[in-house]
Amino acid sequence: MAHKQIYYSDKYTDDLYEYRHVVLPRELAKQVPKSHLMTEDEWRRLGVQQSLGWVHYMIHEPEPHILLFRRPLPKQ
């Protein structure tokens, strides 16, 4: 799979979540569903590699090749 062409942003946070975005090459972007947020199995099949807990939480329609992920911050 095209792992070398997938870009992973630095992580950033707010009070509740840790976020990151993942930029897919255009040829992989064609496989991103437009009708729903992807399950972990779906984004892993595209070649996205992340630790457990990340959730595809939003579709940014102008740039569907950019996947937006978040996971809850640990409770303190």
matplotlib code that plots the C-alpha trace (Angstrom):
import matplotlib.pyplot as plt

x = [0.0, 1.1, 2.1, 5.1, 2.7, 0.4, 1.2, 0.5, 0.2, 1.6, -1.0, -2.8, -5.2, -8.1, -9.5, -11.2, -9.5, -6.2, -6.4, -4.5, -5.2, -4.0, -3.5, -4.0, -2.5, -5.2, -5.4, -6.3, -8.7, -11.0, -11.6, -12.8, -16.6, -18.5, -21.7, -20.3, -17.4, -15.0, -14.7, -11.3, -11.3, -12.1, -9.3, -6.8, -7.6, -6.6, -3.2, -3.6, -1.5, -2.2, -2.4, -5.7, -8.4, -8.4, -11.8, -12.6, -14.8, -15.4, -15.5, -14.2, -16.0, -13.7, -10.7, -12.0, -8.4, -7.7, -9.0, -9.7, -9.2, -9.6, -9.4, -10.3, -7.5, -6.8, -8.7, -6.6]
y = [0.0, 3.6, 4.2, 6.4, 8.9, 9.3, 12.4, 12.5, 15.9, 16.7, 16.1, 19.1, 19.3, 21.2, 20.6, 17.3, 15.7, 15.1, 15.7, 15.0, 15.1, 12.6, 13.6, 10.9, 10.9, 11.7, 8.1, 6.8, 9.7, 8.2, 5.3, 7.5, 7.1, 10.4, 9.1, 8.3, 8.6, 5.7, 2.9, 2.0, -1.1, 1.1, 3.7, 0.9, -0.8, 2.5, 2.2, 4.7, 3.6, 5.0, 3.7, 2.6, 5.1, 7.4, 8.1, 9.6, 12.4, 14.8, 15.1, 18.4, 18.4, 20.8, 18.5, 14.9, 13.6, 15.1, 12.8, 14.4, 12.2, 12.7, 10.7, 11.6, 12.9, 10.7, 11.7, 13.3]
z = [0.0, -0.4, 3.2, 2.2, 0.5, 3.5, 5.5, 9.3, 11.0, 14.4, 17.1, 18.7, 21.6, 23.2, 26.6, 25.6, 22.6, 20.9, 17.1, 14.0, 10.3, 7.7, 4.1, 1.6, -1.9, -4.5, -5.8, -2.3, -1.8, -4.5, -2.1, 0.8, 1.2, 0.9, 2.6, 6.1, 8.5, 8.2, 10.8, 12.0, 9.7, 6.7, 7.3, 8.1, 4.8, 3.1, 4.7, 7.5, 10.5, 13.9, 17.5, 18.9, 19.9, 16.9, 15.4, 12.0, 13.3, 10.4, 6.6, 5.2, 1.9, 0.1, 0.8, 1.1, 0.9, 4.3, 7.1, 10.4, 13.5, 17.2, 20.4, 24.0, 26.2, 29.2, 32.3, 35.0]

ax = plt.figure().add_subplot(projection="3d")
ax.plot(x, y, z, "-o")
ax.set_aspect("equal")
plt.show()
